[in-house]
Amino acid sequence: MENRFNTIAGWVLGSGMVALALSSLSYRYFEAGKTHAPEKPGYAIEGRRR
């Protein structure tokens, strides 16, 4: 019984650690904390002019 509890607790703690690591990596990859805004918002769309 105790061996099963330890196994389940280990999987839960391991999953939590993996989720925390992935969250931290995605935060850094997508620069979620960036504070600078572009000088001119948006972008020009190239195409036919009338």
PDBQT receptor file of N, H, CA, C and O in Angstrom, charges set to zero:
ATOM      1  N   MET A   1       0.825  -1.194   0.000  1.00  0.00    +0.000 N 
ATOM      2  CA  MET A   1       0.000   0.000   0.000  1.00  0.00    +0.000 C 
ATOM      3  C   MET A   1       0.869   1.258   0.000  1.00  0.00    +0.000 C 
ATOM      4  O   MET A   1       0.622   2.192  -0.763  1.00  0.00    +0.000 OA
ATOM      5  N   GLU A   2       1.886   1.275   0.859  1.00  0.00    +0.000 N 
ATOM      6  H   GLU A   2       2.087   0.516   1.478  1.00  0.00    +0.000 HD
ATOM      7  CA  GLU A   2       2.716   2.465   0.955  1.00  0.00    +0.000 C 
ATOM      8  C   GLU A   2       3.574   2.639  -0.297  1.00  0.00    +0.000 C 
ATOM      9  O   GLU A   2       3.845   3.765  -0.713  1.00  0.00    +0.000 OA
ATOM     10  N   ASN A   3       3.996   1.542  -0.888  1.00  0.00    +0.000 N 
ATOM     11  H   ASN A   3       3.776   0.627  -0.549  1.00  0.00    +0.000 HD
ATOM     12  CA  ASN A   3       4.782   1.615  -2.111  1.00  0.00    +0.000 C 
ATOM     13  C   ASN A   3       3.965   2.248  -3.238  1.00  0.00    +0.000 C 
ATOM     14  O   ASN A   3       4.498   3.030  -4.025  1.00  0.00    +0.000 OA
ATOM     15  N   ARG A   4       2.690   1.918  -3.317  1.00  0.00    +0.000 N 
ATOM     16  H   ARG A   4       2.257   1.282  -2.678  1.00  0.00    +0.000 HD
ATOM     17  CA  ARG A   4       1.825   2.490  -4.347  1.00  0.00    +0.000 C 
ATOM     18  C   ARG A   4       1.640   3.990  -4.113  1.00  0.00    +0.000 C 
ATOM     19  O   ARG A   4       1.661   4.779  -5.057  1.00  0.00    +0.000 OA
ATOM     20  N   PHE A   5       1.460   4.375  -2.849  1.00  0.00    +0.000 N 
ATOM     21  H   PHE A   5       1.443   3.734  -2.082  1.00  0.00    +0.000 HD
ATOM     22  CA  PHE A   5       1.309   5.799  -2.528  1.00  0.00    +0.000 C 
ATOM     23  C   PHE A   5       2.565   6.573  -2.923  1.00  0.00    +0.000 C 
ATOM     24  O   PHE A   5       2.468   7.650  -3.511  1.00  0.00    +0.000 OA
ATOM     25  N   ASN A   6       3.726   6.041  -2.608  1.00  0.00    +0.000 N 
ATOM     26  H   ASN A   6       3.805   5.166  -2.130  1.00  0.00    +0.000 HD
ATOM     27  CA  ASN A   6       4.980   6.713  -2.955  1.00  0.00    +0.000 C 
ATOM     28  C   ASN A   6       5.141   6.830  -4.467  1.00  0.00    +0.000 C 
ATOM     29  O   ASN A   6       5.636   7.841  -4.964  1.00  0.00    +0.000 OA
ATOM     30  N   THR A   7       4.730   5.813  -5.187  1.00  0.00    +0.000 N 
ATOM     31  H   THR A   7       4.328   4.991  -4.783  1.00  0.00    +0.000 HD
ATOM     32  CA  THR A   7       4.817   5.852  -6.647  1.00  0.00    +0.000 C 
ATOM     33  C   THR A   7       3.914   6.940  -7.212  1.00  0.00    +0.000 C 
ATOM     34  O   THR A   7       4.335   7.718  -8.068  1.00  0.00    +0.000 OA
ATOM     35  N   ILE A   8       2.688   6.994  -6.740  1.00  0.00    +0.000 N 
ATOM     36  H   ILE A   8       2.346   6.362  -6.045  1.00  0.00    +0.000 HD
ATOM     37  CA  ILE A   8       1.740   8.008  -7.223  1.00  0.00    +0.000 C 
ATOM     38  C   ILE A   8       2.203   9.400  -6.829  1.00  0.00    +0.000 C 
ATOM     39  O   ILE A   8       2.144  10.325  -7.640  1.00  0.00    +0.000 OA
ATOM     40  N   ALA A   9       2.664   9.559  -5.595  1.00  0.00    +0.000 N 
ATOM     41  H   ALA A   9       2.713   8.808  -4.937  1.00  0.00    +0.000 HD
ATOM     42  CA  ALA A   9       3.156  10.863  -5.146  1.00  0.00    +0.000 C 
ATOM     43  C   ALA A   9       4.366  11.295  -5.973  1.00  0.00    +0.000 C 
ATOM     44  O   ALA A   9       4.501  12.475  -6.295  1.00  0.00    +0.000 OA
ATOM     45  N   GLY A  10       5.231  10.371  -6.314  1.00  0.00    +0.000 N 
ATOM     46  H   GLY A  10       5.121   9.412  -6.053  1.00  0.00    +0.000 HD
ATOM     47  CA  GLY A  10       6.389  10.690  -7.145  1.00  0.00    +0.000 C 
ATOM     48  C   GLY A  10       5.992  11.144  -8.533  1.00  0.00    +0.000 C 
ATOM     49  O   GLY A  10       6.559  12.097  -9.067  1.00  0.00    +0.000 OA
ATOM     50  N   TRP A  11       5.017  10.464  -9.121  1.00  0.00    +0.000 N 
ATOM     51  H   TRP A  11       4.556   9.690  -8.687  1.00  0.00    +0.000 HD
ATOM     52  CA  TRP A  11       4.540  10.864 -10.448  1.00  0.00    +0.000 C 
ATOM     53  C   TRP A  11       3.897  12.246 -10.406  1.00  0.00    +0.000 C 
ATOM     54  O   TRP A  11       4.099  13.052 -11.315  1.00  0.00    +0.000 OA
ATOM     55  N   VAL A  12       3.127  12.523  -9.362  1.00  0.00    +0.000 N 
ATOM     56  H   VAL A  12       2.963  11.868  -8.624  1.00  0.00    +0.000 HD
ATOM     57  CA  VAL A  12       2.471  13.832  -9.240  1.00  0.00    +0.000 C 
ATOM     58  C   VAL A  12       3.517  14.931  -9.068  1.00  0.00    +0.000 C 
ATOM     59  O   VAL A  12       3.448  15.962  -9.737  1.00  0.00    +0.000 OA
ATOM     60  N   LEU A  13       4.476  14.718  -8.183  1.00  0.00    +0.000 N 
ATOM     61  H   LEU A  13       4.532  13.880  -7.640  1.00  0.00    +0.000 HD
ATOM     62  CA  LEU A  13       5.523  15.720  -7.977  1.00  0.00    +0.000 C 
ATOM     63  C   LEU A  13       6.384  15.892  -9.231  1.00  0.00    +0.000 C 
ATOM     64  O   LEU A  13       6.748  17.015  -9.580  1.00  0.00    +0.000 OA
ATOM     65  N   GLY A  14       6.705  14.808  -9.897  1.00  0.00    +0.000 N 
ATOM     66  H   GLY A  14       6.408  13.896  -9.614  1.00  0.00    +0.000 HD
ATOM     67  CA  GLY A  14       7.481  14.893 -11.131  1.00  0.00    +0.000 C 
ATOM     68  C   GLY A  14       6.737  15.648 -12.223  1.00  0.00    +0.000 C 
ATOM     69  O   GLY A  14       7.328  16.452 -12.944  1.00  0.00    +0.000 OA
ATOM     70  N   SER A  15       5.446  15.388 -12.341  1.00  0.00    +0.000 N 
ATOM     71  H   SER A  15       4.966  14.735 -11.755  1.00  0.00    +0.000 HD
ATOM     72  CA  SER A  15       4.634  16.096 -13.340  1.00  0.00    +0.000 C 
ATOM     73  C   SER A  15       4.575  17.580 -13.032  1.00  0.00    +0.000 C 
ATOM     74  O   SER A  15       4.630  18.411 -13.940  1.00  0.00    +0.000 OA
ATOM     75  N   GLY A  16       4.465  17.912 -11.769  1.00  0.00    +0.000 N 
ATOM     76  H   GLY A  16       4.421  17.237 -11.032  1.00  0.00    +0.000 HD
ATOM     77  CA  GLY A  16       4.458  19.323 -11.377  1.00  0.00    +0.000 C 
ATOM     78  C   GLY A  16       5.769  20.014 -11.707  1.00  0.00    +0.000 C 
ATOM     79  O   GLY A  16       5.778  21.164 -12.147  1.00  0.00    +0.000 OA
ATOM     80  N   MET A  17       6.863  19.320 -11.497  1.00  0.00    +0.000 N 
ATOM     81  H   MET A  17       6.856  18.386 -11.141  1.00  0.00    +0.000 HD
ATOM     82  CA  MET A  17       8.168  19.902 -11.816  1.00  0.00    +0.000 C 
ATOM     83  C   MET A  17       8.336  20.095 -13.319  1.00  0.00    +0.000 C 
ATOM     84  O   MET A  17       8.888  21.106 -13.753  1.00  0.00    +0.000 OA
ATOM     85  N   VAL A  18       7.872  19.148 -14.110  1.00  0.00    +0.000 N 
ATOM     86  H   VAL A  18       7.423  18.327 -13.757  1.00  0.00    +0.000 HD
ATOM     87  CA  VAL A  18       7.940  19.275 -15.570  1.00  0.00    +0.000 C 
ATOM     88  C   VAL A  18       7.065  20.435 -16.036  1.00  0.00    +0.000 C 
ATOM     89  O   VAL A  18       7.477  21.205 -16.904  1.00  0.00    +0.000 OA
ATOM     90  N   ALA A  19       5.869  20.571 -15.476  1.00  0.00    +0.000 N 
ATOM     91  H   ALA A  19       5.534  19.946 -14.772  1.00  0.00    +0.000 HD
ATOM     92  CA  ALA A  19       4.977  21.670 -15.849  1.00  0.00    +0.000 C 
ATOM     93  C   ALA A  19       5.599  23.017 -15.495  1.00  0.00    +0.000 C 
ATOM     94  O   ALA A  19       5.505  23.965 -16.274  1.00  0.00    +0.000 OA
ATOM     95  N   LEU A  20       6.225  23.110 -14.342  1.00  0.00    +0.000 N 
ATOM     96  H   LEU A  20       6.301  22.339 -13.708  1.00  0.00    +0.000 HD
ATOM     97  CA  LEU A  20       6.876  24.352 -13.933  1.00  0.00    +0.000 C 
ATOM     98  C   LEU A  20       8.038  24.693 -14.861  1.00  0.00    +0.000 C 
ATOM     99  O   LEU A  20       8.218  25.853 -15.231  1.00  0.00    +0.000 OA
ATOM    100  N   ALA A  21       8.817  23.699 -15.235  1.00  0.00    +0.000 N 
ATOM    101  H   ALA A  21       8.671  22.756 -14.935  1.00  0.00    +0.000 HD
ATOM    102  CA  ALA A  21       9.946  23.928 -16.137  1.00  0.00    +0.000 C 
ATOM    103  C   ALA A  21       9.468  24.369 -17.519  1.00  0.00    +0.000 C 
ATOM    104  O   ALA A  21      10.036  25.292 -18.102  1.00  0.00    +0.000 OA
ATOM    105  N   LEU A  22       8.437  23.724 -18.043  1.00  0.00    +0.000 N 
ATOM    106  H   LEU A  22       7.976  22.975 -17.569  1.00  0.00    +0.000 HD
ATOM    107  CA  LEU A  22       7.918  24.107 -19.359  1.00  0.00    +0.000 C 
ATOM    108  C   LEU A  22       7.320  25.506 -19.332  1.00  0.00    +0.000 C 
ATOM    109  O   LEU A  22       7.458  26.259 -20.296  1.00  0.00    +0.000 OA
ATOM    110  N   SER A  23       6.660  25.857 -18.242  1.00  0.00    +0.000 N 
ATOM    111  H   SER A  23       6.547  25.245 -17.459  1.00  0.00    +0.000 HD
ATOM    112  CA  SER A  23       6.101  27.193 -18.104  1.00  0.00    +0.000 C 
ATOM    113  C   SER A  23       7.205  28.243 -18.110  1.00  0.00    +0.000 C 
ATOM    114  O   SER A  23       7.078  29.278 -18.764  1.00  0.00    +0.000 OA
ATOM    115  N   SER A  24       8.272  27.980 -17.394  1.00  0.00    +0.000 N 
ATOM    116  H   SER A  24       8.375  27.139 -16.863  1.00  0.00    +0.000 HD
ATOM    117  CA  SER A  24       9.393  28.917 -17.341  1.00  0.00    +0.000 C 
ATOM    118  C   SER A  24      10.061  29.053 -18.707  1.00  0.00    +0.000 C 
ATOM    119  O   SER A  24      10.395  30.161 -19.128  1.00  0.00    +0.000 OA
ATOM    120  N   LEU A  25      10.256  27.938 -19.395  1.00  0.00    +0.000 N 
ATOM    121  H   LEU A  25       9.985  27.039 -19.053  1.00  0.00    +0.000 HD
ATOM    122  CA  LEU A  25      10.884  27.986 -20.715  1.00  0.00    +0.000 C 
ATOM    123  C   LEU A  25      10.016  28.716 -21.732  1.00  0.00    +0.000 C 
ATOM    124  O   LEU A  25      10.534  29.491 -22.537  1.00  0.00    +0.000 OA
ATOM    125  N   SER A  26       8.707  28.483 -21.709  1.00  0.00    +0.000 N 
ATOM    126  H   SER A  26       8.287  27.854 -21.055  1.00  0.00    +0.000 HD
ATOM    127  CA  SER A  26       7.836  29.165 -22.665  1.00  0.00    +0.000 C 
ATOM    128  C   SER A  26       7.755  30.653 -22.359  1.00  0.00    +0.000 C 
ATOM    129  O   SER A  26       7.628  31.466 -23.275  1.00  0.00    +0.000 OA
ATOM    130  N   TYR A  27       7.826  31.020 -21.073  1.00  0.00    +0.000 N 
ATOM    131  H   TYR A  27       7.929  30.359 -20.329  1.00  0.00    +0.000 HD
ATOM    132  CA  TYR A  27       7.829  32.434 -20.694  1.00  0.00    +0.000 C 
ATOM    133  C   TYR A  27       9.045  33.133 -21.289  1.00  0.00    +0.000 C 
ATOM    134  O   TYR A  27       8.937  34.247 -21.803  1.00  0.00    +0.000 OA
ATOM    135  N   ARG A  28      10.194  32.483 -21.220  1.00  0.00    +0.000 N 
ATOM    136  H   ARG A  28      10.282  31.579 -20.803  1.00  0.00    +0.000 HD
ATOM    137  CA  ARG A  28      11.419  33.073 -21.760  1.00  0.00    +0.000 C 
ATOM    138  C   ARG A  28      11.433  33.045 -23.285  1.00  0.00    +0.000 C 
ATOM    139  O   ARG A  28      11.919  33.987 -23.911  1.00  0.00    +0.000 OA
ATOM    140  N   TYR A  29      10.916  31.992 -23.888  1.00  0.00    +0.000 N 
ATOM    141  H   TYR A  29      10.521  31.227 -23.380  1.00  0.00    +0.000 HD
ATOM    142  CA  TYR A  29      10.945  31.862 -25.345  1.00  0.00    +0.000 C 
ATOM    143  C   TYR A  29      10.055  32.910 -26.008  1.00  0.00    +0.000 C 
ATOM    144  O   TYR A  29      10.457  33.530 -26.991  1.00  0.00    +0.000 OA
ATOM    145  N   PHE A  30       8.858  33.109 -25.480  1.00  0.00    +0.000 N 
ATOM    146  H   PHE A  30       8.531  32.604 -24.681  1.00  0.00    +0.000 HD
ATOM    147  CA  PHE A  30       7.915  34.046 -26.076  1.00  0.00    +0.000 C 
ATOM    148  C   PHE A  30       8.034  35.448 -25.504  1.00  0.00    +0.000 C 
ATOM    149  O   PHE A  30       7.247  36.325 -25.858  1.00  0.00    +0.000 OA
ATOM    150  N   GLU A  31       9.005  35.674 -24.626  1.00  0.00    +0.000 N 
ATOM    151  H   GLU A  31       9.644  34.961 -24.339  1.00  0.00    +0.000 HD
ATOM    152  CA  GLU A  31       9.254  36.985 -24.030  1.00  0.00    +0.000 C 
ATOM    153  C   GLU A  31       7.971  37.590 -23.471  1.00  0.00    +0.000 C 
ATOM    154  O   GLU A  31       7.605  38.715 -23.813  1.00  0.00    +0.000 OA
ATOM    155  N   ALA A  32       7.302  36.848 -22.623  1.00  0.00    +0.000 N 
ATOM    156  H   ALA A  32       7.599  35.934 -22.346  1.00  0.00    +0.000 HD
ATOM    157  CA  ALA A  32       6.027  37.297 -22.074  1.00  0.00    +0.000 C 
ATOM    158  C   ALA A  32       6.188  38.520 -21.185  1.00  0.00    +0.000 C 
ATOM    159  O   ALA A  32       5.226  39.266 -21.001  1.00  0.00    +0.000 OA
ATOM    160  N   GLY A  33       7.353  38.746 -20.638  1.00  0.00    +0.000 N 
ATOM    161  H   GLY A  33       8.134  38.140 -20.788  1.00  0.00    +0.000 HD
ATOM    162  CA  GLY A  33       7.555  39.866 -19.736  1.00  0.00    +0.000 C 
ATOM    163  C   GLY A  33       8.128  41.106 -20.400  1.00  0.00    +0.000 C 
ATOM    164  O   GLY A  33       8.574  42.019 -19.706  1.00  0.00    +0.000 OA
ATOM    165  N   LYS A  34       8.128  41.161 -21.722  1.00  0.00    +0.000 N 
ATOM    166  H   LYS A  34       7.765  40.419 -22.286  1.00  0.00    +0.000 HD
ATOM    167  CA  LYS A  34       8.726  42.320 -22.389  1.00  0.00    +0.000 C 
ATOM    168  C   LYS A  34       7.881  43.565 -22.126  1.00  0.00    +0.000 C 
ATOM    169  O   LYS A  34       6.652  43.510 -22.127  1.00  0.00    +0.000 OA
ATOM    170  N   THR A  35       8.552  44.668 -21.906  1.00  0.00    +0.000 N 
ATOM    171  H   THR A  35       9.551  44.712 -21.905  1.00  0.00    +0.000 HD
ATOM    172  CA  THR A  35       7.854  45.899 -21.552  1.00  0.00    +0.000 C 
ATOM    173  C   THR A  35       7.939  46.951 -22.645  1.00  0.00    +0.000 C 
ATOM    174  O   THR A  35       7.242  47.963 -22.570  1.00  0.00    +0.000 OA
ATOM    175  N   HIS A  36       8.768  46.744 -23.656  1.00  0.00    +0.000 N 
ATOM    176  H   HIS A  36       9.334  45.922 -23.718  1.00  0.00    +0.000 HD
ATOM    177  CA  HIS A  36       8.897  47.748 -24.701  1.00  0.00    +0.000 C 
ATOM    178  C   HIS A  36       7.821  47.539 -25.771  1.00  0.00    +0.000 C 
ATOM    179  O   HIS A  36       7.519  46.413 -26.165  1.00  0.00    +0.000 OA
ATOM    180  N   ALA A  37       7.263  48.644 -26.221  1.00  0.00    +0.000 N 
ATOM    181  H   ALA A  37       7.509  49.559 -25.902  1.00  0.00    +0.000 HD
ATOM    182  CA  ALA A  37       6.247  48.598 -27.274  1.00  0.00    +0.000 C 
ATOM    183  C   ALA A  37       6.886  49.077 -28.579  1.00  0.00    +0.000 C 
ATOM    184  O   ALA A  37       7.837  49.858 -28.553  1.00  0.00    +0.000 OA
ATOM    185  N   PRO A  38       6.370  48.615 -29.710  1.00  0.00    +0.000 N 
ATOM    186  CA  PRO A  38       6.915  49.091 -30.985  1.00  0.00    +0.000 C 
ATOM    187  C   PRO A  38       6.619  50.577 -31.184  1.00  0.00    +0.000 C 
ATOM    188  O   PRO A  38       5.652  51.103 -30.633  1.00  0.00    +0.000 OA
ATOM    189  N   GLU A  39       7.458  51.248 -31.976  1.00  0.00    +0.000 N 
ATOM    190  H   GLU A  39       8.243  50.821 -32.423  1.00  0.00    +0.000 HD
ATOM    191  CA  GLU A  39       7.255  52.676 -32.221  1.00  0.00    +0.000 C 
ATOM    192  C   GLU A  39       5.943  52.928 -32.955  1.00  0.00    +0.000 C 
ATOM    193  O   GLU A  39       5.199  53.851 -32.623  1.00  0.00    +0.000 OA
ATOM    194  N   LYS A  40       5.671  52.100 -33.951  1.00  0.00    +0.000 N 
ATOM    195  H   LYS A  40       6.276  51.350 -34.221  1.00  0.00    +0.000 HD
ATOM    196  CA  LYS A  40       4.439  52.247 -34.717  1.00  0.00    +0.000 C 
ATOM    197  C   LYS A  40       3.723  50.902 -34.677  1.00  0.00    +0.000 C 
ATOM    198  O   LYS A  40       4.236  49.918 -35.210  1.00  0.00    +0.000 OA
ATOM    199  N   PRO A  41       2.549  50.841 -34.055  1.00  0.00    +0.000 N 
ATOM    200  CA  PRO A  41       1.861  49.552 -33.949  1.00  0.00    +0.000 C 
ATOM    201  C   PRO A  41       1.372  49.041 -35.307  1.00  0.00    +0.000 C 
ATOM    202  O   PRO A  41       1.045  49.831 -36.192  1.00  0.00    +0.000 OA
ATOM    203  N   GLY A  42       1.327  47.748 -35.459  1.00  0.00    +0.000 N 
ATOM    204  H   GLY A  42       1.593  47.106 -34.740  1.00  0.00    +0.000 HD
ATOM    205  CA  GLY A  42       0.842  47.127 -36.685  1.00  0.00    +0.000 C 
ATOM    206  C   GLY A  42       1.939  47.016 -37.728  1.00  0.00    +0.000 C 
ATOM    207  O   GLY A  42       3.112  47.251 -37.437  1.00  0.00    +0.000 OA
ATOM    208  N   TYR A  43       1.556  46.663 -38.926  1.00  0.00    +0.000 N 
ATOM    209  H   TYR A  43       0.603  46.472 -39.162  1.00  0.00    +0.000 HD
ATOM    210  CA  TYR A  43       2.515  46.546 -40.014  1.00  0.00    +0.000 C 
ATOM    211  C   TYR A  43       1.806  46.873 -41.321  1.00  0.00    +0.000 C 
ATOM    212  O   TYR A  43       0.588  46.734 -41.435  1.00  0.00    +0.000 OA
ATOM    213  N   ALA A  44       2.581  47.305 -42.296  1.00  0.00    +0.000 N 
ATOM    214  H   ALA A  44       3.570  47.418 -42.204  1.00  0.00    +0.000 HD
ATOM    215  CA  ALA A  44       2.019  47.678 -43.593  1.00  0.00    +0.000 C 
ATOM    216  C   ALA A  44       1.713  46.426 -44.399  1.00  0.00    +0.000 C 
ATOM    217  O   ALA A  44       2.492  45.473 -44.410  1.00  0.00    +0.000 OA
ATOM    218  N   ILE A  45       0.579  46.441 -45.066  1.00  0.00    +0.000 N 
ATOM    219  H   ILE A  45      -0.054  47.215 -45.058  1.00  0.00    +0.000 HD
ATOM    220  CA  ILE A  45       0.178  45.322 -45.915  1.00  0.00    +0.000 C 
ATOM    221  C   ILE A  45       0.491  45.694 -47.357  1.00  0.00    +0.000 C 
ATOM    222  O   ILE A  45      -0.048  46.660 -47.896  1.00  0.00    +0.000 OA
ATOM    223  N   GLU A  46       1.365  44.918 -47.967  1.00  0.00    +0.000 N 
ATOM    224  H   GLU A  46       1.803  44.133 -47.529  1.00  0.00    +0.000 HD
ATOM    225  CA  GLU A  46       1.732  45.163 -49.354  1.00  0.00    +0.000 C 
ATOM    226  C   GLU A  46       0.630  44.622 -50.259  1.00  0.00    +0.000 C 
ATOM    227  O   GLU A  46       0.094  43.538 -50.025  1.00  0.00    +0.000 OA
ATOM    228  N   GLY A  47       0.304  45.384 -51.284  1.00  0.00    +0.000 N 
ATOM    229  H   GLY A  47       0.739  46.265 -51.473  1.00  0.00    +0.000 HD
ATOM    230  CA  GLY A  47      -0.717  44.909 -52.198  1.00  0.00    +0.000 C 
ATOM    231  C   GLY A  47      -1.037  45.947 -53.258  1.00  0.00    +0.000 C 
ATOM    232  O   GLY A  47      -0.321  46.936 -53.417  1.00  0.00    +0.000 OA
ATOM    233  N   ARG A  48      -2.113  45.709 -53.972  1.00  0.00    +0.000 N 
ATOM    234  H   ARG A  48      -2.694  44.906 -53.842  1.00  0.00    +0.000 HD
ATOM    235  CA  ARG A  48      -2.520  46.594 -55.049  1.00  0.00    +0.000 C 
ATOM    236  C   ARG A  48      -3.136  47.865 -54.474  1.00  0.00    +0.000 C 
ATOM    237  O   ARG A  48      -3.914  47.815 -53.521  1.00  0.00    +0.000 OA
ATOM    238  N   ARG A  49      -2.779  49.004 -55.067  1.00  0.00    +0.000 N 
ATOM    239  H   ARG A  49      -2.147  49.044 -55.841  1.00  0.00    +0.000 HD
ATOM    240  CA  ARG A  49      -3.360  50.273 -54.631  1.00  0.00    +0.000 C 
ATOM    241  C   ARG A  49      -4.365  50.730 -55.672  1.00  0.00    +0.000 C 
ATOM    242  O   ARG A  49      -4.187  50.494 -56.867  1.00  0.00    +0.000 OA
ATOM    243  N   ARG A  50      -5.387  51.363 -55.225  1.00  0.00    +0.000 N 
ATOM    244  H   ARG A  50      -5.531  51.555 -54.255  1.00  0.00    +0.000 HD
ATOM    245  CA  ARG A  50      -6.416  51.867 -56.149  1.00  0.00    +0.000 C 
ATOM    246  C   ARG A  50      -6.251  53.330 -56.394  1.00  0.00    +0.000 C 
ATOM    247  O   ARG A  50      -7.027  53.922 -57.144  1.00  0.00    +0.000 OA
TER     248      ARG A  50
